[in-house]
Amino acid sequence: MGRGRQKAKHTKVARELKYFSPDTNYDSLQRELAGNPRLEEDLEKWPEYAYGDDEDDDLDEDDIKTA
């Protein structure tokens, strides 16, 4: 393929991607943005998996394994 054809093909693909507008599922988006309603309950059950606990984040020399 010549450079002119190749460039035209890339331009066509880029234009299709730029103006492509898929249908938005607003119900799904609202559920995702609302978060997990059970999050507080889950954090109470398993506090060791909660974000923001800096107690166990520090690595000791024993925790680091070298080959």
Buried (B, 14 or more C-beta within 10 A) or exposed (E): EEEEEEEEEEEEEEEEEEEEEEEEEEEEEEEEEEEEEEEEEEEEEEEEEEEEEEEEEEEEEEEEEEE
